[in-house]
Amino acid sequence: MDSLDHRILDQLRENARAGYGDIGSVVGLSASAVKRRVDRLVGDGVIQGFTIKVDPAVEDRGTEAWVELYCRGTVSPDELRTLLDSVP
């Protein structure tokens, strides 16, 4: 990987849908040269996938997490619930 590869990755991080020509104009390469480099980065496993970010509200999804708690000593479920009620 050279500095041009890093600059291409920076551009893809900002906008993964950017066209090769748009990226090339920023990094100083032709669209075909950018495409060859992106293909090589994908082939070498440097780029491991492409993704999108979706507003969770659009699909009625909130934040969900699994949390595991370890307690020292004996803590009753009611006592634990009281302690955790203040946590958003």
Biopython code that builds the backbone (N, CA, C, O; Angstrom):
import numpy as np
from Bio.PDB.StructureBuilder import StructureBuilder

atoms = [
    (1, "MET", "N", (0.851, -1.182, 0.000)),
    (1, "MET", "CA", (0.000, 0.000, 0.000)),
    (1, "MET", "C", (0.887, 1.232, 0.000)),
    (1, "MET", "O", (1.855, 1.324, 0.756)),
    (2, "ASP", "N", (0.541, 2.166, -0.854)),
    (2, "ASP", "CA", (1.283, 3.414, -0.885)),
    (2, "ASP", "C", (0.361, 4.559, -0.488)),
    (2, "ASP", "O", (-0.795, 4.348, -0.121)),
    (3, "SER", "N", (0.890, 5.766, -0.570)),
    (3, "SER", "CA", (0.110, 6.932, -0.129)),
    (3, "SER", "C", (-1.142, 7.132, -0.977)),
    (3, "SER", "O", (-2.156, 7.610, -0.469)),
    (4, "LEU", "N", (-1.087, 6.775, -2.264)),
    (4, "LEU", "CA", (-2.287, 6.900, -3.103)),
    (4, "LEU", "C", (-3.383, 5.942, -2.635)),
    (4, "LEU", "O", (-4.559, 6.303, -2.599)),
    (5, "ASP", "N", (-2.987, 4.718, -2.277)),
    (5, "ASP", "CA", (-3.980, 3.770, -1.748)),
    (5, "ASP", "C", (-4.632, 4.322, -0.483)),
    (5, "ASP", "O", (-5.847, 4.227, -0.310)),
    (6, "HIS", "N", (-3.827, 4.892, 0.388)),
    (6, "HIS", "CA", (-4.374, 5.471, 1.626)),
    (6, "HIS", "C", (-5.320, 6.628, 1.317)),
    (6, "HIS", "O", (-6.354, 6.780, 1.968)),
    (7, "ARG", "N", (-4.970, 7.430, 0.338)),
    (7, "ARG", "CA", (-5.844, 8.556, -0.033)),
    (7, "ARG", "C", (-7.146, 8.060, -0.649)),
    (7, "ARG", "O", (-8.207, 8.641, -0.422)),
    (8, "ILE", "N", (-7.065, 6.982, -1.431)),
    (8, "ILE", "CA", (-8.279, 6.391, -2.000)),
    (8, "ILE", "C", (-9.164, 5.859, -0.878)),
    (8, "ILE", "O", (-10.377, 6.070, -0.886)),
    (9, "LEU", "N", (-8.560, 5.172, 0.083)),
    (9, "LEU", "CA", (-9.338, 4.670, 1.226)),
    (9, "LEU", "C", (-9.993, 5.818, 1.985)),
    (9, "LEU", "O", (-11.145, 5.706, 2.407)),
    (10, "ASP", "N", (-9.266, 6.922, 2.160)),
    (10, "ASP", "CA", (-9.847, 8.089, 2.837)),
    (10, "ASP", "C", (-11.076, 8.590, 2.087)),
    (10, "ASP", "O", (-12.091, 8.916, 2.702)),
    (11, "GLN", "N", (-10.986, 8.652, 0.765)),
    (11, "GLN", "CA", (-12.122, 9.110, -0.036)),
    (11, "GLN", "C", (-13.303, 8.148, 0.082)),
    (11, "GLN", "O", (-14.451, 8.581, 0.181)),
    (12, "LEU", "N", (-13.023, 6.848, 0.072)),
    (12, "LEU", "CA", (-14.096, 5.862, 0.193)),
    (12, "LEU", "C", (-14.733, 5.889, 1.582)),
    (12, "LEU", "O", (-15.928, 5.630, 1.728)),
    (13, "ARG", "N", (-13.931, 6.204, 2.601)),
    (13, "ARG", "CA", (-14.495, 6.329, 3.954)),
    (13, "ARG", "C", (-15.470, 7.505, 4.013)),
    (13, "ARG", "O", (-16.499, 7.430, 4.685)),
    (14, "GLU", "N", (-15.146, 8.581, 3.313)),
    (14, "GLU", "CA", (-16.040, 9.753, 3.304)),
    (14, "GLU", "C", (-17.303, 9.475, 2.506)),
    (14, "GLU", "O", (-18.393, 9.892, 2.896)),
    (15, "ASN", "N", (-17.158, 8.764, 1.380)),
    (15, "ASN", "CA", (-18.312, 8.487, 0.536)),
    (15, "ASN", "C", (-18.030, 7.228, -0.272)),
    (15, "ASN", "O", (-17.378, 7.286, -1.315)),
    (16, "ALA", "N", (-18.516, 6.102, 0.205)),
    (16, "ALA", "CA", (-18.262, 4.821, -0.462)),
    (16, "ALA", "C", (-18.922, 4.747, -1.833)),
    (16, "ALA", "O", (-18.607, 3.854, -2.619)),
    (17, "ARG", "N", (-19.823, 5.660, -2.131)),
    (17, "ARG", "CA", (-20.500, 5.668, -3.427)),
    (17, "ARG", "C", (-19.837, 6.613, -4.419)),
    (17, "ARG", "O", (-20.322, 6.763, -5.540)),
    (18, "ALA", "N", (-18.743, 7.251, -4.030)),
    (18, "ALA", "CA", (-18.064, 8.180, -4.925)),
    (18, "ALA", "C", (-17.618, 7.446, -6.186)),
    (18, "ALA", "O", (-17.182, 6.296, -6.128)),
    (19, "GLY", "N", (-17.733, 8.113, -7.302)),
    (19, "GLY", "CA", (-17.299, 7.523, -8.564)),
    (19, "GLY", "C", (-15.784, 7.492, -8.658)),
    (19, "GLY", "O", (-15.088, 8.290, -8.030)),
    (20, "TYR", "N", (-15.293, 6.563, -9.446)),
    (20, "TYR", "CA", (-13.845, 6.460, -9.614)),
    (20, "TYR", "C", (-13.252, 7.757, -10.162)),
    (20, "TYR", "O", (-12.157, 8.157, -9.769)),
    (21, "GLY", "N", (-13.971, 8.405, -11.063)),
    (21, "GLY", "CA", (-13.502, 9.681, -11.610)),
    (21, "GLY", "C", (-13.428, 10.763, -10.550)),
    (21, "GLY", "O", (-12.488, 11.558, -10.530)),
    (22, "ASP", "N", (-14.431, 10.796, -9.658)),
    (22, "ASP", "CA", (-14.436, 11.781, -8.580)),
    (22, "ASP", "C", (-13.260, 11.539, -7.635)),
    (22, "ASP", "O", (-12.591, 12.481, -7.210)),
    (23, "ILE", "N", (-13.020, 10.288, -7.315)),
    (23, "ILE", "CA", (-11.891, 9.952, -6.434)),
    (23, "ILE", "C", (-10.583, 10.303, -7.135)),
    (23, "ILE", "O", (-9.674, 10.882, -6.540)),
    (24, "GLY", "N", (-10.508, 9.937, -8.420)),
    (24, "GLY", "CA", (-9.294, 10.212, -9.188)),
    (24, "GLY", "C", (-8.958, 11.682, -9.257)),
    (24, "GLY", "O", (-7.784, 12.050, -9.222)),
    (25, "SER", "N", (-9.976, 12.539, -9.355)),
    (25, "SER", "CA", (-9.703, 13.982, -9.421)),
    (25, "SER", "C", (-9.130, 14.502, -8.115)),
    (25, "SER", "O", (-8.404, 15.496, -8.110)),
    (26, "VAL", "N", (-9.442, 13.850, -7.021)),
    (26, "VAL", "CA", (-8.914, 14.261, -5.718)),
    (26, "VAL", "C", (-7.500, 13.731, -5.511)),
    (26, "VAL", "O", (-6.635, 14.441, -4.997)),
    (27, "VAL", "N", (-7.266, 12.483, -5.910)),
    (27, "VAL", "CA", (-5.967, 11.855, -5.632)),
    (27, "VAL", "C", (-4.980, 11.977, -6.787)),
    (27, "VAL", "O", (-3.811, 11.620, -6.641)),
    (28, "GLY", "N", (-5.436, 12.476, -7.931)),
    (28, "GLY", "CA", (-4.531, 12.685, -9.057)),
    (28, "GLY", "C", (-4.331, 11.475, -9.946)),
    (28, "GLY", "O", (-3.247, 11.284, -10.497)),
    (29, "LEU", "N", (-5.367, 10.648, -10.094)),
    (29, "LEU", "CA", (-5.303, 9.473, -10.965)),
    (29, "LEU", "C", (-6.504, 9.470, -11.901)),
    (29, "LEU", "O", (-7.497, 10.156, -11.659)),
    (30, "SER", "N", (-6.401, 8.691, -12.972)),
    (30, "SER", "CA", (-7.550, 8.511, -13.860)),
    (30, "SER", "C", (-8.560, 7.589, -13.189)),
    (30, "SER", "O", (-8.237, 6.876, -12.239)),
    (31, "ALA", "N", (-9.783, 7.616, -13.699)),
    (31, "ALA", "CA", (-10.831, 6.748, -13.151)),
    (31, "ALA", "C", (-10.432, 5.281, -13.271)),
    (31, "ALA", "O", (-10.658, 4.502, -12.346)),
    (32, "SER", "N", (-9.842, 4.899, -14.399)),
    (32, "SER", "CA", (-9.464, 3.496, -14.583)),
    (32, "SER", "C", (-8.347, 3.082, -13.626)),
    (32, "SER", "O", (-8.326, 1.946, -13.153)),
    (33, "ALA", "N", (-7.417, 4.000, -13.339)),
    (33, "ALA", "CA", (-6.345, 3.686, -12.379)),
    (33, "ALA", "C", (-6.913, 3.512, -10.973)),
    (33, "ALA", "O", (-6.472, 2.638, -10.227)),
    (34, "VAL", "N", (-7.897, 4.349, -10.610)),
    (34, "VAL", "CA", (-8.538, 4.211, -9.295)),
    (34, "VAL", "C", (-9.272, 2.880, -9.223)),
    (34, "VAL", "O", (-9.187, 2.176, -8.216)),
    (35, "LYS", "N", (-9.994, 2.531, -10.290)),
    (35, "LYS", "CA", (-10.724, 1.260, -10.298)),
    (35, "LYS", "C", (-9.768, 0.087, -10.123)),
    (35, "LYS", "O", (-10.048, -0.823, -9.343)),
    (36, "ARG", "N", (-8.650, 0.092, -10.832)),
    (36, "ARG", "CA", (-7.670, -1.003, -10.696)),
    (36, "ARG", "C", (-7.174, -1.101, -9.261)),
    (36, "ARG", "O", (-7.044, -2.196, -8.714)),
    (37, "ARG", "N", (-6.896, 0.057, -8.651)),
    (37, "ARG", "CA", (-6.404, 0.050, -7.265)),
    (37, "ARG", "C", (-7.482, -0.445, -6.302)),
    (37, "ARG", "O", (-7.193, -1.231, -5.401)),
    (38, "VAL", "N", (-8.715, 0.007, -6.484)),
    (38, "VAL", "CA", (-9.803, -0.447, -5.607)),
    (38, "VAL", "C", (-10.002, -1.952, -5.778)),
    (38, "VAL", "O", (-10.163, -2.672, -4.793)),
    (39, "ASP", "N", (-9.993, -2.427, -7.014)),
    (39, "ASP", "CA", (-10.127, -3.867, -7.251)),
    (39, "ASP", "C", (-9.003, -4.636, -6.555)),
    (39, "ASP", "O", (-9.245, -5.690, -5.966)),
    (40, "ARG", "N", (-7.772, -4.111, -6.622)),
    (40, "ARG", "CA", (-6.646, -4.774, -5.972)),
    (40, "ARG", "C", (-6.815, -4.751, -4.454)),
    (40, "ARG", "O", (-6.532, -5.742, -3.780)),
    (41, "LEU", "N", (-7.280, -3.614, -3.913)),
    (41, "LEU", "CA", (-7.492, -3.513, -2.464)),
    (41, "LEU", "C", (-8.567, -4.498, -1.999)),
    (41, "LEU", "O", (-8.458, -5.076, -0.918)),
    (42, "VAL", "N", (-9.589, -4.683, -2.807)),
    (42, "VAL", "CA", (-10.621, -5.666, -2.483)),
    (42, "VAL", "C", (-10.030, -7.073, -2.579)),
    (42, "VAL", "O", (-10.219, -7.895, -1.683)),
    (43, "GLY", "N", (-9.318, -7.341, -3.664)),
    (43, "GLY", "CA", (-8.722, -8.659, -3.868)),
    (43, "GLY", "C", (-7.721, -9.044, -2.794)),
    (43, "GLY", "O", (-7.624, -10.210, -2.414)),
    (44, "ASP", "N", (-6.967, -8.048, -2.301)),
    (44, "ASP", "CA", (-5.971, -8.298, -1.254)),
    (44, "ASP", "C", (-6.581, -8.364, 0.137)),
    (44, "ASP", "O", (-5.881, -8.653, 1.108)),
    (45, "GLY", "N", (-7.880, -8.100, 0.243)),
    (45, "GLY", "CA", (-8.546, -8.154, 1.541)),
    (45, "GLY", "C", (-8.389, -6.895, 2.366)),
    (45, "GLY", "O", (-8.783, -6.871, 3.532)),
    (46, "VAL", "N", (-7.817, -5.841, 1.783)),
    (46, "VAL", "CA", (-7.701, -4.576, 2.508)),
    (46, "VAL", "C", (-9.099, -3.986, 2.692)),
    (46, "VAL", "O", (-9.485, -3.605, 3.797)),
    (47, "ILE", "N", (-9.843, -3.917, 1.599)),
    (47, "ILE", "CA", (-11.253, -3.528, 1.674)),
    (47, "ILE", "C", (-12.030, -4.825, 1.832)),
    (47, "ILE", "O", (-12.014, -5.676, 0.943)),
    (48, "GLN", "N", (-12.707, -4.975, 2.961)),
    (48, "GLN", "CA", (-13.384, -6.233, 3.272)),
    (48, "GLN", "C", (-14.875, -6.198, 3.009)),
    (48, "GLN", "O", (-15.562, -7.200, 3.207)),
    (49, "GLY", "N", (-15.380, -5.074, 2.572)),
    (49, "GLY", "CA", (-16.795, -4.986, 2.264)),
    (49, "GLY", "C", (-17.224, -3.540, 2.148)),
    (49, "GLY", "O", (-16.471, -2.620, 2.467)),
    (50, "PHE", "N", (-18.414, -3.362, 1.698)),
    (50, "PHE", "CA", (-19.009, -2.039, 1.574)),
    (50, "PHE", "C", (-20.301, -2.065, 2.366)),
    (50, "PHE", "O", (-20.959, -3.102, 2.446)),
    (51, "THR", "N", (-20.671, -0.944, 2.948)),
    (51, "THR", "CA", (-21.847, -0.920, 3.803)),
    (51, "THR", "C", (-22.574, 0.412, 3.671)),
    (51, "THR", "O", (-22.089, 1.346, 3.032)),
    (52, "ILE", "N", (-23.722, 0.475, 4.277)),
    (52, "ILE", "CA", (-24.484, 1.713, 4.322)),
    (52, "ILE", "C", (-24.865, 2.002, 5.769)),
    (52, "ILE", "O", (-24.889, 1.105, 6.612)),
    (53, "LYS", "N", (-25.158, 3.254, 6.037)),
    (53, "LYS", "CA", (-25.698, 3.652, 7.336)),
    (53, "LYS", "C", (-27.136, 4.084, 7.093)),
    (53, "LYS", "O", (-27.409, 4.907, 6.219)),
    (54, "VAL", "N", (-28.043, 3.528, 7.867)),
    (54, "VAL", "CA", (-29.459, 3.851, 7.728)),
    (54, "VAL", "C", (-29.931, 4.465, 9.030)),
    (54, "VAL", "O", (-29.594, 3.980, 10.110)),
    (55, "ASP", "N", (-30.706, 5.526, 8.931)),
    (55, "ASP", "CA", (-31.284, 6.160, 10.111)),
    (55, "ASP", "C", (-32.173, 5.139, 10.810)),
    (55, "ASP", "O", (-33.155, 4.684, 10.224)),
    (56, "PRO", "N", (-31.851, 4.762, 12.064)),
    (56, "PRO", "CA", (-32.648, 3.752, 12.770)),
    (56, "PRO", "C", (-34.127, 4.119, 12.866)),
    (56, "PRO", "O", (-34.975, 3.227, 12.899)),
    (57, "ALA", "N", (-34.451, 5.391, 12.912)),
    (57, "ALA", "CA", (-35.846, 5.813, 13.042)),
    (57, "ALA", "C", (-36.663, 5.439, 11.808)),
    (57, "ALA", "O", (-37.873, 5.234, 11.906)),
    (58, "VAL", "N", (-36.015, 5.348, 10.652)),
    (58, "VAL", "CA", (-36.726, 5.019, 9.416)),
    (58, "VAL", "C", (-37.329, 3.623, 9.504)),
    (58, "VAL", "O", (-38.420, 3.381, 8.989)),
    (59, "GLU", "N", (-36.629, 2.721, 10.145)),
    (59, "GLU", "CA", (-37.105, 1.348, 10.256)),
    (59, "GLU", "C", (-37.602, 1.029, 11.662)),
    (59, "GLU", "O", (-37.708, -0.139, 12.035)),
    (60, "ASP", "N", (-37.901, 2.053, 12.431)),
    (60, "ASP", "CA", (-38.376, 1.891, 13.801)),
    (60, "ASP", "C", (-37.421, 1.028, 14.633)),
    (60, "ASP", "O", (-37.855, 0.193, 15.426)),
    (61, "ARG", "N", (-36.140, 1.240, 14.440)),
    (61, "ARG", "CA", (-35.145, 0.505, 15.218)),
    (61, "ARG", "C", (-34.453, 1.458, 16.162)),
    (61, "ARG", "O", (-34.031, 2.545, 15.768)),
    (62, "GLY", "N", (-34.342, 1.059, 17.373)),
    (62, "GLY", "CA", (-33.593, 1.827, 18.344)),
    (62, "GLY", "C", (-32.258, 1.151, 18.586)),
    (62, "GLY", "O", (-31.843, 0.272, 17.831)),
    (63, "THR", "N", (-31.612, 1.563, 19.618)),
    (63, "THR", "CA", (-30.360, 0.927, 19.991)),
    (63, "THR", "C", (-30.666, -0.262, 20.872)),
    (63, "THR", "O", (-31.472, -0.173, 21.798)),
    (64, "GLU", "N", (-30.029, -1.361, 20.583)),
    (64, "GLU", "CA", (-30.244, -2.569, 21.365)),
    (64, "GLU", "C", (-28.888, -3.108, 21.791)),
    (64, "GLU", "O", (-27.941, -3.113, 21.005)),
    (65, "ALA", "N", (-28.800, -3.554, 23.013)),
    (65, "ALA", "CA", (-27.545, -4.104, 23.509)),
    (65, "ALA", "C", (-27.829, -5.210, 24.502)),
    (65, "ALA", "O", (-28.828, -5.190, 25.221)),
    (66, "TRP", "N", (-26.936, -6.161, 24.525)),
    (66, "TRP", "CA", (-26.976, -7.208, 25.544)),
    (66, "TRP", "C", (-25.936, -6.841, 26.578)),
    (66, "TRP", "O", (-24.795, -6.530, 26.236)),
    (67, "VAL", "N", (-26.322, -6.874, 27.836)),
    (67, "VAL", "CA", (-25.427, -6.491, 28.917)),
    (67, "VAL", "C", (-25.394, -7.629, 29.924)),
    (67, "VAL", "O", (-26.430, -8.179, 30.299)),
    (68, "GLU", "N", (-24.193, -7.969, 30.351)),
    (68, "GLU", "CA", (-24.047, -9.003, 31.369)),
    (68, "GLU", "C", (-23.451, -8.358, 32.612)),
    (68, "GLU", "O", (-22.434, -7.669, 32.538)),
    (69, "LEU", "N", (-24.086, -8.584, 33.748)),
    (69, "LEU", "CA", (-23.639, -7.997, 35.001)),
    (69, "LEU", "C", (-23.097, -9.079, 35.925)),
    (69, "LEU", "O", (-23.653, -10.173, 36.020)),
    (70, "TYR", "N", (-22.016, -8.756, 36.596)),
    (70, "TYR", "CA", (-21.450, -9.639, 37.604)),
    (70, "TYR", "C", (-21.549, -8.918, 38.938)),
    (70, "TYR", "O", (-21.111, -7.775, 39.066)),
    (71, "CYS", "N", (-22.112, -9.572, 39.907)),
    (71, "CYS", "CA", (-22.290, -8.964, 41.226)),
    (71, "CYS", "C", (-21.442, -9.712, 42.250)),
    (71, "CYS", "O", (-21.348, -10.939, 42.233)),
    (72, "ARG", "N", (-20.833, -8.942, 43.132)),
    (72, "ARG", "CA", (-20.095, -9.551, 44.241)),
    (72, "ARG", "C", (-21.055, -9.731, 45.412)),
    (72, "ARG", "O", (-21.863, -8.853, 45.715)),
    (73, "GLY", "N", (-20.952, -10.846, 46.041)),
    (73, "GLY", "CA", (-21.825, -11.085, 47.178)),
    (73, "GLY", "C", (-23.224, -11.431, 46.710)),
    (73, "GLY", "O", (-23.433, -11.868, 45.578)),
    (74, "THR", "N", (-24.158, -11.228, 47.589)),
    (74, "THR", "CA", (-25.547, -11.550, 47.298)),
    (74, "THR", "C", (-26.313, -10.256, 47.033)),
    (74, "THR", "O", (-26.399, -9.376, 47.889)),
    (75, "VAL", "N", (-26.859, -10.168, 45.839)),
    (75, "VAL", "CA", (-27.669, -9.003, 45.470)),
    (75, "VAL", "C", (-29.011, -9.526, 44.991)),
    (75, "VAL", "O", (-29.078, -10.347, 44.077)),
    (76, "SER", "N", (-30.066, -9.051, 45.608)),
    (76, "SER", "CA", (-31.393, -9.518, 45.210)),
    (76, "SER", "C", (-31.796, -8.838, 43.899)),
    (76, "SER", "O", (-31.311, -7.748, 43.594)),
    (77, "PRO", "N", (-32.672, -9.466, 43.131)),
    (77, "PRO", "CA", (-33.153, -8.843, 41.891)),
    (77, "PRO", "C", (-33.777, -7.466, 42.128)),
    (77, "PRO", "O", (-33.586, -6.554, 41.323)),
    (78, "ASP", "N", (-34.527, -7.308, 43.234)),
    (78, "ASP", "CA", (-35.143, -6.010, 43.526)),
    (78, "ASP", "C", (-34.083, -4.946, 43.800)),
    (78, "ASP", "O", (-34.209, -3.801, 43.367)),
    (79, "GLU", "N", (-33.043, -5.340, 44.522)),
    (79, "GLU", "CA", (-31.954, -4.414, 44.832)),
    (79, "GLU", "C", (-31.225, -4.006, 43.541)),
    (79, "GLU", "O", (-30.880, -2.838, 43.357)),
    (80, "LEU", "N", (-31.002, -4.962, 42.669)),
    (80, "LEU", "CA", (-30.335, -4.701, 41.401)),
    (80, "LEU", "C", (-31.185, -3.785, 40.528)),
    (80, "LEU", "O", (-30.664, -2.856, 39.911)),
    (81, "ARG", "N", (-32.490, -4.040, 40.473)),
    (81, "ARG", "CA", (-33.392, -3.206, 39.687)),
    (81, "ARG", "C", (-33.362, -1.758, 40.199)),
    (81, "ARG", "O", (-33.344, -0.821, 39.400)),
    (82, "THR", "N", (-33.355, -1.573, 41.512)),
    (82, "THR", "CA", (-33.289, -0.234, 42.099)),
    (82, "THR", "C", (-32.005, 0.473, 41.686)),
    (82, "THR", "O", (-32.024, 1.654, 41.337)),
    (83, "LEU", "N", (-30.911, -0.239, 41.724)),
    (83, "LEU", "CA", (-29.627, 0.346, 41.313)),
    (83, "LEU", "C", (-29.604, 0.721, 39.832)),
    (83, "LEU", "O", (-29.022, 1.736, 39.449)),
    (84, "LEU", "N", (-30.240, -0.106, 39.006)),
    (84, "LEU", "CA", (-30.191, 0.113, 37.556)),
    (84, "LEU", "C", (-31.262, 1.057, 37.032)),
    (84, "LEU", "O", (-31.190, 1.487, 35.881)),
    (85, "ASP", "N", (-32.249, 1.386, 37.847)),
    (85, "ASP", "CA", (-33.319, 2.290, 37.404)),
    (85, "ASP", "C", (-32.786, 3.652, 36.974)),
    (85, "ASP", "O", (-33.393, 4.321, 36.137)),
    (86, "SER", "N", (-31.663, 4.064, 37.538)),
    (86, "SER", "CA", (-31.124, 5.380, 37.203)),
    (86, "SER", "C", (-30.304, 5.365, 35.917)),
    (86, "SER", "O", (-29.906, 6.423, 35.430)),
    (87, "VAL", "N", (-30.048, 4.199, 35.368)),
    (87, "VAL", "CA", (-29.265, 4.084, 34.132)),
    (87, "VAL", "C", (-30.205, 4.197, 32.933)),
    (87, "VAL", "O", (-31.163, 3.432, 32.824)),
    (88, "PRO", "N", (-29.937, 5.147, 32.033)),
    (88, "PRO", "CA", (-30.847, 5.293, 30.885)),
    (88, "PRO", "C", (-30.797, 4.076, 29.956)),
    (88, "PRO", "O", (-31.500, 4.041, 28.946)),
]
sb = StructureBuilder()
sb.init_structure("model")
sb.init_model(0)
sb.init_chain("A")
sb.init_seg("    ")
for serial, (resi, resn, name, xyz) in enumerate(atoms, 1):
    if name == "N":
        sb.init_residue(resn, " ", resi, " ")
    sb.init_atom(name, np.array(xyz, "f"), 0.0, 1.0, " ", f" {name:<3s}", serial, name[0])
structure = sb.get_structure()
